[in-house]
């Protein structure tokens, strides 16, 4: 068939065939994206019968014992969390390669909730090869979220680190600390590096 088409018309035939293919693809794309998606789903949902309501929530009277526990925390008790956090961090942050890897966890155990102690002691801590010692030189606390039974504090901790060659450098660790009111005392329930800030 191509031998019957004059040489001058062959490029035009190719252009026409390519145009038809492009138009068909364009039509299929427009129809798929603009005409079938939302309206089709809406019509499907409208044609389905409405489901009968499920289980209805029954109102329960509030537990007054929890409210009484919350009321028992006074301003003096609230400020004790601020005093507890530096004591905890001074025991938890420092380390020395001459000591056992989890010795800082054991030293700070008295400040932690039992669940947090179990979580932290289950993970094996490893020291770096280049740092030999870390000591806390300063702690600055800023309240992040203070509630009746849970407090979140931002802690900016200045530390001195000694490397393998004996060189001492100052660094800042940025943590968030969660204190929880438990058994009429504040305990540390979680510690983490503050996200969005470079700490090391």
TAPE-V354988 format. One record per residue. N is the residue number from 0. RES is the residue in one letter. PSI is psi in whole degrees, 0 to 359 (999 if undefined). OMEGA is omega as a letter, one per 20 degrees, with the letter a starting at -180 (none if undefined). Layout:
N:RES:PSI:OMEGA
N:RES:PSI:OMEGA
//
This chain:
0:X:321:a
1:X:339:r
2:X:338:r
3:X:342:a
4:X:132:r
5:X:153:a
6:X:326:a
7:X:333:a
8:X:344:a
9:X:315:r
10:X:324:a
11:X:323:r
12:X:318:r
13:X:318:r
14:X:319:a
15:X:316:r
16:X:316:r
17:X:321:r
18:X:320:r
19:X:317:r
20:X:315:r
21:X:318:r
22:X:320:r
23:X:317:r
24:X:318:r
25:X:316:r
26:X:315:a
27:X:321:r
28:X:314:a
29:X:317:a
30:X:319:a
31:X:312:a
32:X:328:a
33:X:334:a
34:X:343:a
35:X:336:a
36:X:282:a
37:X:317:a
38:X:321:a
39:X:317:r
40:X:320:r
41:X:317:r
42:X:322:r
43:X:314:a
44:X:323:a
45:X:328:a
46:X:342:r
47:X:142:r
48:X:149:r
49:X:141:r
50:X:142:r
51:X:152:a
52:X:144:a
53:X:205:a
54:X:133:a
55:X:134:a
56:X:131:r
57:X:134:r
58:X:135:r
59:X:143:r
60:X:143:a
61:X:148:r
62:X:108:a
63:X:340:a
64:X:324:r
65:X:323:r
66:X:321:r
67:X:322:r
68:X:319:r
69:X:321:a
70:X:338:a
71:X:350:r
72:X:113:a
73:X:182:a
74:X:323:r
75:X:315:r
76:X:323:r
77:X:321:a
78:X:343:r
79:X:333:r
80:X:321:r
81:X:330:r
82:X:329:a
83:X:321:a
84:X:313:r
85:X:323:r
86:X:317:r
87:X:312:a
88:X:325:r
89:X:337:r
90:X:329:a
91:X:321:a
92:X:316:a
93:X:149:r
94:X:161:a
95:X:136:a
96:X:342:r
97:X:343:a
98:X:170:r
99:X:147:a
100:X:324:a
101:X:19:a
102:X:326:r
103:X:329:r
104:X:318:r
105:X:322:r
106:X:329:a
107:X:6:a
108:X:321:a
109:X:340:a
110:X:351:a
111:X:155:r
112:X:158:a
113:X:320:a
114:X:320:r
115:X:322:r
116:X:317:r
117:X:318:a
118:X:315:a
119:X:320:a
120:X:342:r
121:X:338:r
122:X:136:r
123:X:122:r
124:X:142:r
125:X:139:r
126:X:159:r
127:X:161:a
128:X:333:a
129:X:336:r
130:X:133:a
131:X:336:a
132:X:146:r
133:X:131:r
134:X:149:r
135:X:129:r
136:X:332:a
137:X:145:r
138:X:127:r
139:X:128:a
140:X:140:r
141:X:128:r
142:X:131:r
143:X:314:a
144:X:107:a
145:X:119:r
146:X:180:a
147:X:311:a
148:X:356:r
149:X:134:r
150:X:137:r
151:X:130:a
152:X:138:r
153:X:130:a
154:X:122:r
155:X:112:a
156:X:121:r
157:X:126:a
158:X:153:r
159:X:129:a
160:X:137:r
161:X:126:a
162:X:182:a
163:X:331:a
164:X:359:r
165:X:2:r
166:X:132:a
167:X:131:r
168:X:154:r
169:X:134:r
170:X:166:r
171:X:130:r
172:X:131:a
173:X:110:a
174:X:161:r
175:X:134:a
176:X:133:r
177:X:121:r
178:X:138:a
179:X:137:r
180:X:115:a
181:X:126:a
182:X:46:r
183:X:33:r
184:X:154:r
185:X:137:r
186:X:153:r
187:X:126:a
188:X:346:r
189:X:150:r
190:X:138:r
191:X:161:r
192:X:135:r
193:X:130:a
194:X:154:r
195:X:2:r
196:X:140:r
197:X:124:a
198:X:335:a
199:X:999:none
//
